[in-house]
Amino acid sequence: MGTYVSYHRFIVLLFVTFTNVWITSAFTGTYGVNYGRIADNIPAPESVVTLMKAAKIKNTRIYDANHEVLKAFKGSGIEIIIGLGNEFLKDISVSQDRAVDWVKQNVEPFVPGTHISGIAVGNEVLGGADQELWEVLLPAVKNVHAALDLLHLADKVEVSSPHSAGVFASSFPPSAGAFKETLVPYMKPLLEFFSRIKSPFYINTYPFLAYISDPQHIDIDYAIFNKNPGIYDEKTKLHYYNMFEAQIDATYAALEKAGFEKMEVIVSETGWASKGDPNEVGATVSNAKTYNLNLRKRLLKKKGTPYRPKMIVKAYVFAMFNENLKPGPTSERNFGLFKADGSIAYDIGFTGLVPSSATSLFSFKGNGLMYAVCAAALVLIISS
Protein backbone atom coordinates (compact mmCIF):
# COMPACT_ATOMS: atom_id res chain seq x y z
CA MET A 1 0.00 0.00 0.00
CA GLY A 2 2.86 2.37 0.91
CA THR A 3 4.56 1.63 -2.41
CA TYR A 4 1.30 2.32 -4.25
CA VAL A 5 0.82 5.68 -2.50
CA SER A 6 4.43 6.69 -3.24
CA TYR A 7 3.99 5.74 -6.90
CA HIS A 8 0.67 7.62 -6.97
CA ARG A 9 2.35 10.75 -5.60
CA PHE A 10 5.23 10.39 -8.06
CA ILE A 11 2.83 10.26 -11.00
CA VAL A 12 0.83 13.25 -9.78
CA LEU A 13 4.08 15.19 -9.25
CA LEU A 14 5.14 14.25 -12.78
CA PHE A 15 1.74 15.41 -14.04
CA VAL A 16 2.22 18.81 -12.41
CA THR A 17 5.81 19.06 -13.60
CA PHE A 18 5.01 18.29 -17.23
CA THR A 19 2.08 20.66 -17.39
CA ASN A 20 4.20 23.57 -16.15
CA VAL A 21 7.51 22.94 -17.87
CA TRP A 22 8.58 25.25 -20.70
CA ILE A 23 9.81 22.86 -23.37
CA THR A 24 11.97 24.89 -25.73
CA SER A 25 11.85 24.29 -29.43
CA ALA A 26 11.91 27.03 -32.02
CA PHE A 27 10.02 24.79 -34.43
CA THR A 28 7.68 21.86 -33.75
CA GLY A 29 7.41 19.54 -36.73
CA THR A 30 7.93 21.09 -40.17
CA TYR A 31 4.94 23.35 -40.90
CA GLY A 32 4.18 26.85 -39.69
CA VAL A 33 2.15 29.88 -40.78
CA ASN A 34 2.90 33.60 -40.70
CA TYR A 35 0.20 35.55 -38.88
CA GLY A 36 0.26 38.99 -40.51
CA ARG A 37 -2.24 41.56 -39.29
CA ILE A 38 -2.13 44.48 -41.73
CA ALA A 39 -5.92 44.41 -41.95
CA ASP A 40 -8.98 45.86 -40.26
CA ASN A 41 -11.34 42.96 -40.83
CA ILE A 42 -9.62 39.76 -39.66
CA PRO A 43 -10.69 37.67 -36.65
CA ALA A 44 -9.66 38.55 -33.09
CA PRO A 45 -6.46 36.86 -31.83
CA GLU A 46 -8.44 34.45 -29.63
CA SER A 47 -10.32 33.22 -32.71
CA VAL A 48 -7.05 32.89 -34.61
CA VAL A 49 -5.71 30.59 -31.90
CA THR A 50 -8.87 28.46 -32.22
CA LEU A 51 -8.38 28.35 -35.99
CA MET A 52 -4.72 27.35 -35.72
CA LYS A 53 -5.41 24.64 -33.16
CA ALA A 54 -8.22 23.21 -35.30
CA ALA A 55 -5.83 23.14 -38.26
CA LYS A 56 -3.06 21.61 -36.08
CA ILE A 57 -0.75 24.54 -36.90
CA LYS A 58 1.92 24.38 -34.21
CA ASN A 59 4.22 27.20 -35.32
CA THR A 60 3.59 30.82 -36.15
CA ARG A 61 5.44 34.08 -36.71
CA ILE A 62 4.17 37.60 -36.10
CA TYR A 63 5.88 40.78 -37.25
CA ASP A 64 5.73 42.64 -33.95
CA ALA A 65 5.23 41.85 -30.25
CA ASN A 66 1.57 42.79 -29.91
CA HIS A 67 0.53 42.13 -26.32
CA GLU A 68 -3.05 41.17 -27.12
CA VAL A 69 -1.79 38.52 -29.51
CA LEU A 70 0.74 37.21 -26.99
CA LYS A 71 -1.97 37.00 -24.31
CA ALA A 72 -4.28 35.13 -26.69
CA PHE A 73 -1.62 32.49 -27.38
CA LYS A 74 -1.11 31.77 -23.68
CA GLY A 75 -1.64 28.09 -22.98
CA SER A 76 -2.14 27.26 -26.66
CA GLY A 77 1.09 25.28 -26.98
CA ILE A 78 1.77 27.03 -30.29
CA GLU A 79 5.38 28.11 -30.80
CA ILE A 80 5.52 31.79 -31.72
CA ILE A 81 8.36 33.88 -33.10
CA ILE A 82 7.85 37.57 -32.44
CA GLY A 83 9.29 40.42 -34.48
CA LEU A 84 11.41 43.40 -33.56
CA GLY A 85 10.63 45.72 -36.47
CA ASN A 86 13.17 47.47 -38.67
CA GLU A 87 12.05 50.79 -37.19
CA PHE A 88 13.55 49.80 -33.80
CA LEU A 89 16.93 48.55 -35.03
CA LYS A 90 18.89 51.79 -34.77
CA ASP A 91 17.65 52.43 -31.25
CA ILE A 92 18.32 48.87 -30.06
CA SER A 93 21.75 48.75 -31.72
CA VAL A 94 23.22 51.59 -29.66
CA SER A 95 22.22 50.39 -26.20
CA GLN A 96 22.01 47.04 -24.50
CA ASP A 97 19.84 48.68 -21.84
CA ARG A 98 17.25 49.50 -24.49
CA ALA A 99 17.33 45.90 -25.64
CA VAL A 100 16.82 44.75 -22.05
CA ASP A 101 13.86 47.10 -21.69
CA TRP A 102 12.34 45.75 -24.91
CA VAL A 103 12.71 42.13 -23.77
CA LYS A 104 11.34 42.99 -20.32
CA GLN A 105 8.27 44.58 -21.92
CA ASN A 106 7.64 42.13 -24.76
CA VAL A 107 8.98 38.72 -23.74
CA GLU A 108 9.49 38.30 -20.00
CA PRO A 109 5.87 39.02 -18.91
CA PHE A 110 4.43 36.40 -21.27
CA VAL A 111 6.68 33.37 -20.84
CA PRO A 112 6.39 30.51 -20.17
CA GLY A 113 2.60 30.60 -20.61
CA THR A 114 3.01 31.85 -24.15
CA HIS A 115 5.64 29.81 -25.99
CA ILE A 116 7.78 32.61 -27.41
CA SER A 117 10.40 30.53 -29.15
CA GLY A 118 12.25 33.27 -30.98
CA ILE A 119 12.76 36.92 -31.80
CA ALA A 120 13.22 37.92 -35.44
CA VAL A 121 15.40 41.02 -35.28
CA GLY A 122 14.46 43.04 -38.35
CA ASN A 123 13.01 41.68 -41.57
CA GLU A 124 14.77 41.49 -44.96
CA VAL A 125 17.34 44.09 -43.85
CA LEU A 126 20.41 43.06 -45.84
CA GLY A 127 19.92 43.84 -49.50
CA GLY A 128 17.12 46.27 -48.66
CA ALA A 129 17.06 49.91 -49.68
CA ASP A 130 18.11 51.36 -46.30
CA GLN A 131 21.85 50.79 -46.10
CA GLU A 132 22.03 52.37 -42.65
CA LEU A 133 20.12 49.36 -41.37
CA TRP A 134 22.80 47.06 -42.81
CA GLU A 135 25.25 48.69 -40.40
CA VAL A 136 23.08 48.39 -37.29
CA LEU A 137 21.62 44.90 -37.79
CA LEU A 138 24.43 42.93 -36.13
CA PRO A 139 24.77 45.28 -33.11
CA ALA A 140 20.99 45.06 -32.63
CA VAL A 141 21.06 41.25 -32.85
CA LYS A 142 23.92 41.09 -30.33
CA ASN A 143 22.17 43.42 -27.90
CA VAL A 144 18.92 41.45 -28.05
CA HIS A 145 20.77 38.20 -27.42
CA ALA A 146 22.73 39.78 -24.55
CA ALA A 147 19.46 41.01 -23.06
CA LEU A 148 17.97 37.52 -23.23
CA ASP A 149 21.13 36.14 -21.64
CA LEU A 150 20.99 38.68 -18.82
CA LEU A 151 17.36 37.74 -18.14
CA HIS A 152 18.12 34.00 -18.30
CA LEU A 153 16.06 33.51 -21.44
CA ALA A 154 18.79 32.96 -24.04
CA ASP A 155 18.50 29.17 -23.84
CA LYS A 156 14.76 29.37 -24.47
CA VAL A 157 14.35 32.18 -27.01
CA GLU A 158 16.20 32.01 -30.31
CA VAL A 159 17.50 35.16 -32.02
CA SER A 160 17.38 35.34 -35.82
CA SER A 161 16.90 37.70 -38.76
CA PRO A 162 15.08 36.60 -41.94
CA HIS A 163 16.43 37.50 -45.38
CA SER A 164 14.93 37.99 -48.83
CA ALA A 165 16.23 36.61 -52.13
CA GLY A 166 17.78 40.06 -52.54
CA VAL A 167 20.85 38.84 -50.64
CA PHE A 168 21.88 36.57 -53.54
CA ALA A 169 24.12 37.49 -56.44
CA SER A 170 23.04 34.26 -58.13
CA SER A 171 20.76 31.35 -57.31
CA PHE A 172 20.51 29.33 -60.53
CA PRO A 173 21.44 26.59 -60.86
CA PRO A 174 21.29 25.86 -57.12
CA SER A 175 25.02 25.13 -56.91
CA ALA A 176 25.70 28.68 -58.13
CA GLY A 177 24.03 30.16 -55.06
CA ALA A 178 26.18 33.00 -53.69
CA PHE A 179 25.73 36.14 -51.61
CA LYS A 180 26.21 39.56 -53.19
CA GLU A 181 29.77 40.82 -52.74
CA THR A 182 28.45 44.14 -51.42
CA LEU A 183 26.68 42.29 -48.60
CA VAL A 184 29.49 39.95 -47.57
CA PRO A 185 31.08 42.46 -45.12
CA TYR A 186 27.74 42.55 -43.27
CA MET A 187 26.56 39.01 -43.87
CA LYS A 188 29.68 37.14 -42.78
CA PRO A 189 29.94 38.65 -39.25
CA LEU A 190 26.20 38.08 -38.82
CA LEU A 191 26.59 34.44 -39.83
CA GLU A 192 29.55 34.06 -37.48
CA PHE A 193 27.43 35.27 -34.59
CA PHE A 194 24.45 33.10 -35.53
CA SER A 195 26.78 30.12 -35.85
CA ARG A 196 28.11 30.78 -32.34
CA ILE A 197 24.62 30.97 -30.79
CA LYS A 198 23.37 28.09 -33.00
CA SER A 199 20.66 30.04 -34.83
CA PRO A 200 19.46 28.88 -38.26
CA PHE A 201 19.52 30.96 -41.43
CA TYR A 202 16.00 32.15 -42.22
CA ILE A 203 15.14 32.85 -45.86
CA ASN A 204 11.96 34.15 -47.48
CA THR A 205 11.53 31.95 -50.54
CA TYR A 206 8.88 32.70 -53.17
CA PRO A 207 8.66 30.61 -56.35
CA PHE A 208 5.60 32.81 -57.04
CA LEU A 209 7.75 35.93 -57.38
CA ALA A 210 10.27 34.14 -59.58
CA TYR A 211 7.51 32.84 -61.82
CA ILE A 212 5.65 36.13 -62.33
CA SER A 213 8.95 37.84 -63.15
CA ASP A 214 9.63 35.45 -66.05
CA PRO A 215 6.58 33.30 -66.95
CA GLN A 216 7.88 32.73 -70.49
CA HIS A 217 10.90 30.80 -69.28
CA ILE A 218 9.75 29.21 -66.01
CA ASP A 219 7.47 26.17 -66.12
CA ILE A 220 4.44 26.80 -63.92
CA ASP A 221 4.38 23.12 -62.99
CA TYR A 222 7.97 23.36 -61.74
CA ALA A 223 6.95 26.38 -59.64
CA ILE A 224 3.87 24.78 -58.00
CA PHE A 225 5.16 21.21 -57.39
CA ASN A 226 3.24 19.59 -60.27
CA LYS A 227 4.79 16.84 -62.37
CA ASN A 228 7.41 18.31 -64.73
CA PRO A 229 10.75 17.47 -66.39
CA GLY A 230 12.62 19.47 -63.73
CA ILE A 231 16.08 20.99 -64.01
CA TYR A 232 19.51 19.38 -63.81
CA ASP A 233 22.42 20.91 -61.92
CA GLU A 234 25.52 19.92 -63.85
CA LYS A 235 27.95 20.71 -61.03
CA THR A 236 26.25 18.62 -58.31
CA LYS A 237 24.67 16.09 -60.72
CA LEU A 238 21.39 16.62 -58.91
CA HIS A 239 17.90 16.83 -60.42
CA TYR A 240 15.28 19.26 -59.12
CA TYR A 241 11.57 18.81 -59.71
CA ASN A 242 10.38 21.92 -57.88
CA MET A 243 11.70 25.46 -57.48
CA PHE A 244 11.11 25.47 -53.71
CA GLU A 245 13.84 22.88 -53.09
CA ALA A 246 16.11 24.48 -55.69
CA GLN A 247 15.89 27.83 -53.89
CA ILE A 248 16.66 26.24 -50.52
CA ASP A 249 19.70 24.46 -51.96
CA ALA A 250 20.88 27.72 -53.55
CA THR A 251 20.81 29.11 -50.01
CA TYR A 252 22.85 26.16 -48.73
CA ALA A 253 25.35 26.70 -51.56
CA ALA A 254 25.71 30.38 -50.65
CA LEU A 255 26.23 29.52 -46.99
CA GLU A 256 28.82 26.93 -47.94
CA LYS A 257 30.76 29.44 -50.04
CA ALA A 258 30.70 31.83 -47.07
CA GLY A 259 32.13 29.12 -44.81
CA PHE A 260 28.96 28.04 -42.99
CA GLU A 261 28.09 24.73 -44.60
CA LYS A 262 26.69 23.27 -41.35
CA MET A 263 24.13 26.04 -40.74
CA GLU A 264 20.49 24.97 -41.01
CA VAL A 265 18.19 26.80 -43.41
CA ILE A 266 14.56 27.44 -42.41
CA VAL A 267 12.07 29.04 -44.78
CA SER A 268 10.57 31.98 -42.89
CA GLU A 269 8.11 32.86 -45.66
CA THR A 270 6.76 31.14 -48.74
CA GLY A 271 3.37 31.24 -50.41
CA TRP A 272 1.33 31.87 -53.53
CA ALA A 273 -1.17 34.67 -54.19
CA SER A 274 -4.72 33.69 -55.13
CA LYS A 275 -5.37 36.98 -56.92
CA GLY A 276 -3.23 39.61 -58.61
CA ASP A 277 -3.00 42.46 -61.05
CA PRO A 278 -3.23 41.72 -64.82
CA ASN A 279 0.58 41.61 -65.06
CA GLU A 280 0.86 39.13 -62.15
CA VAL A 281 0.53 36.04 -64.28
CA GLY A 282 -0.25 32.92 -62.29
CA ALA A 283 -1.88 34.64 -59.31
CA THR A 284 -5.00 32.46 -59.31
CA VAL A 285 -6.97 30.48 -56.76
CA SER A 286 -6.13 27.26 -58.60
CA ASN A 287 -2.37 27.86 -58.53
CA ALA A 288 -2.43 29.05 -54.91
CA LYS A 289 -4.33 25.95 -53.87
CA THR A 290 -1.99 23.65 -55.79
CA TYR A 291 1.16 25.28 -54.43
CA ASN A 292 0.05 25.32 -50.81
CA LEU A 293 -1.48 21.84 -50.89
CA ASN A 294 1.64 20.34 -52.49
CA LEU A 295 3.90 22.31 -50.14
CA ARG A 296 2.03 21.00 -47.12
CA LYS A 297 2.29 17.42 -48.39
CA ARG A 298 5.98 17.88 -49.08
CA LEU A 299 6.71 19.28 -45.60
CA LEU A 300 4.76 16.50 -43.91
CA LYS A 301 7.17 13.99 -45.47
CA LYS A 302 9.87 15.39 -43.14
CA LYS A 303 12.71 15.01 -45.60
CA GLY A 304 15.62 17.11 -46.78
CA THR A 305 16.58 18.55 -50.14
CA PRO A 306 18.64 16.97 -52.93
CA TYR A 307 21.79 18.77 -51.72
CA ARG A 308 21.08 18.43 -47.99
CA PRO A 309 19.05 15.20 -47.70
CA LYS A 310 19.54 14.92 -43.93
CA MET A 311 18.44 18.51 -43.14
CA ILE A 312 14.66 18.24 -42.80
CA VAL A 313 12.94 21.16 -44.51
CA LYS A 314 10.86 23.43 -42.28
CA ALA A 315 8.79 26.34 -43.52
CA TYR A 316 6.33 29.04 -42.51
CA VAL A 317 3.64 29.68 -45.10
CA PHE A 318 2.72 33.26 -45.90
CA ALA A 319 0.11 33.94 -44.75
CA MET A 320 -2.73 33.14 -42.40
CA PHE A 321 -5.13 35.74 -43.84
CA ASN A 322 -5.71 37.97 -46.81
CA GLU A 323 -4.64 41.37 -45.44
CA ASN A 324 -6.75 44.15 -46.93
CA LEU A 325 -4.57 47.08 -45.82
CA LYS A 326 -1.26 45.87 -47.25
CA PRO A 327 0.19 48.32 -49.78
CA GLY A 328 1.54 47.33 -53.18
CA PRO A 329 0.15 45.15 -55.97
CA THR A 330 -3.08 43.20 -55.57
CA SER A 331 -1.18 39.98 -54.87
CA GLU A 332 0.11 41.43 -51.58
CA ARG A 333 -3.43 41.40 -50.21
CA ASN A 334 -4.23 37.86 -51.36
CA PHE A 335 -1.71 35.42 -49.89
CA GLY A 336 -4.04 34.14 -47.17
CA LEU A 337 -4.92 30.53 -46.52
CA PHE A 338 -8.03 31.99 -44.90
CA LYS A 339 -10.30 34.86 -45.83
CA ALA A 340 -10.86 37.77 -43.47
CA ASP A 341 -13.99 36.16 -41.99
CA GLY A 342 -12.06 33.04 -41.03
CA SER A 343 -13.40 30.84 -43.83
CA ILE A 344 -10.92 28.98 -46.01
CA ALA A 345 -9.64 30.77 -49.12
CA TYR A 346 -9.41 27.37 -50.84
CA ASP A 347 -9.34 23.77 -49.66
CA ILE A 348 -5.98 22.31 -48.68
CA GLY A 349 -7.37 20.24 -45.81
CA PHE A 350 -8.06 22.96 -43.26
CA THR A 351 -11.46 23.97 -41.91
CA GLY A 352 -12.56 27.53 -41.26
CA LEU A 353 -13.86 29.03 -38.04
CA VAL A 354 -16.89 27.21 -36.63
CA PRO A 355 -19.12 28.09 -33.63
CA SER A 356 -17.34 25.59 -31.39
CA SER A 357 -13.94 23.98 -31.45
CA ALA A 358 -13.83 20.19 -31.39
CA THR A 359 -10.19 19.79 -30.39
CA SER A 360 -9.48 17.30 -27.66
CA LEU A 361 -7.22 18.17 -24.74
CA PHE A 362 -6.10 14.58 -24.46
CA SER A 363 -5.11 14.04 -28.06
CA PHE A 364 -2.06 11.78 -28.00
CA LYS A 365 -0.99 12.61 -31.52
CA GLY A 366 1.99 14.95 -31.47
CA ASN A 367 1.99 15.37 -27.69
CA GLY A 368 3.49 12.10 -26.59
CA LEU A 369 4.79 11.76 -23.05
CA MET A 370 3.14 14.77 -21.48
CA TYR A 371 -0.39 13.63 -22.24
CA ALA A 372 0.47 10.00 -21.55
CA VAL A 373 1.64 10.97 -18.07
CA CYS A 374 -1.40 13.23 -17.59
CA ALA A 375 -3.73 10.40 -18.53
CA ALA A 376 -1.92 7.98 -16.25
CA ALA A 377 -2.18 10.44 -13.38
CA LEU A 378 -5.91 10.86 -13.90
CA VAL A 379 -6.44 7.11 -14.02
CA LEU A 380 -4.60 6.71 -10.72
CA ILE A 381 -6.49 9.57 -9.11
CA ILE A 382 -9.84 8.12 -10.18
CA SER A 383 -8.91 4.59 -9.13
CA SER A 384 -7.82 5.77 -5.69
Rosetta blueprint (number, residue, H / E / L):
1 M L
2 G H
3 T H
4 Y H
5 V H
6 S H
7 Y H
8 H H
9 R H
10 F H
11 I H
12 V H
13 L H
14 L H
15 F H
16 V H
17 T H
18 F H
19 T H
20 N H
21 V L
22 W L
23 I L
24 T L
25 S L
26 A L
27 F L
28 T L
29 G L
30 T L
31 Y E
32 G E
33 V E
34 N E
35 Y L
36 G L
37 R L
38 I L
39 A L
40 D L
41 N L
42 I L
43 P L
44 A L
45 P H
46 E H
47 S H
48 V H
49 V H
50 T H
51 L H
52 M H
53 K H
54 A H
55 A L
56 K L
57 I L
58 K L
59 N E
60 T E
61 R E
62 I L
63 Y L
64 D L
65 A L
66 N L
67 H H
68 E H
69 V H
70 L H
71 K H
72 A H
73 F L
74 K L
75 G L
76 S L
77 G L
78 I L
79 E E
80 I E
81 I E
82 I E
83 G E
84 L E
85 G L
86 N H
87 E H
88 F H
89 L H
90 K H
91 D H
92 I H
93 S H
94 V L
95 S L
96 Q H
97 D H
98 R H
99 A H
100 V H
101 D H
102 W H
103 V H
104 K H
105 Q H
106 N H
107 V L
108 E L
109 P L
110 F L
111 V L
112 P L
113 G L
114 T L
115 H L
116 I E
117 S E
118 G E
119 I E
120 A E
121 V E
122 G L
123 N L
124 E L
125 V L
126 L L
127 G L
128 G L
129 A L
130 D L
131 Q H
132 E H
133 L H
134 W H
135 E H
136 V H
137 L H
138 L H
139 P H
140 A H
141 V H
142 K H
143 N H
144 V H
145 H H
146 A H
147 A H
148 L H
149 D H
150 L H
151 L L
152 H L
153 L L
154 A L
155 D L
156 K L
157 V L
158 E E
159 V E
160 S E
161 S L
162 P L
163 H E
164 S L
165 A H
166 G H
167 V H
168 F E
169 A E
170 S E
171 S L
172 F L
173 P L
174 P H
175 S H
176 A H
177 G L
178 A E
179 F E
180 K L
181 E L
182 T L
183 L L
184 V H
185 P H
186 Y H
187 M H
188 K H
189 P H
190 L H
191 L H
192 E H
193 F H
194 F H
195 S H
196 R H
197 I L
198 K L
199 S L
200 P L
201 F E
202 Y E
203 I E
204 N E
205 T L
206 Y L
207 P H
208 F H
209 L H
210 A H
211 Y H
212 I H
213 S H
214 D L
215 P L
216 Q L
217 H L
218 I L
219 D L
220 I H
221 D H
222 Y H
223 A H
224 I L
225 F L
226 N L
227 K L
228 N L
229 P L
230 G L
231 I E
232 Y E
233 D E
234 E L
235 K L
236 T L
237 K L
238 L E
239 H E
240 Y E
241 Y L
242 N L
243 M H
244 F H
245 E H
246 A H
247 Q H
248 I H
249 D H
250 A H
251 T H
252 Y H
253 A H
254 A H
255 L H
256 E H
257 K H
258 A L
259 G L
260 F L
261 E L
262 K L
263 M L
264 E L
265 V E
266 I E
267 V E
268 S E
269 E E
270 T E
271 G L
272 W L
273 A L
274 S L
275 K L
276 G L
277 D L
278 P L
279 N L
280 E L
281 V L
282 G L
283 A L
284 T L
285 V H
286 S H
287 N H
288 A H
289 K H
290 T H
291 Y H
292 N H
293 L H
294 N H
295 L H
296 R H
297 K H
298 R H
299 L H
300 L H
301 K L
302 K L
303 K L
304 G L
305 T L
306 P L
307 Y L
308 R L
309 P L
310 K L
311 M L
312 I L
313 V L
314 K L
315 A E
316 Y E
317 V E
318 F L
319 A L
320 M L
321 F E
322 N L
323 E L
324 N L
325 L L
326 K L
327 P L
328 G L
329 P L
330 T H
331 S H
332 E H
333 R H
334 N L
335 F L
336 G L
337 L L
338 F E
339 K L
340 A L
341 D L
342 G L
343 S L
344 I E
345 A L
346 Y L
347 D L
348 I L
349 G L
350 F L
351 T L
352 G L
353 L L
354 V L
355 P L
356 S L
357 S L
358 A L
359 T L
360 S L
361 L L
362 F L
363 S L
364 F L
365 K L
366 G L
367 N L
368 G H
369 L H
370 M H
371 Y H
372 A H
373 V H
374 C H
375 A H
376 A H
377 A H
378 L H
379 V H
380 L H
381 I H
382 I H
383 S H
384 S L
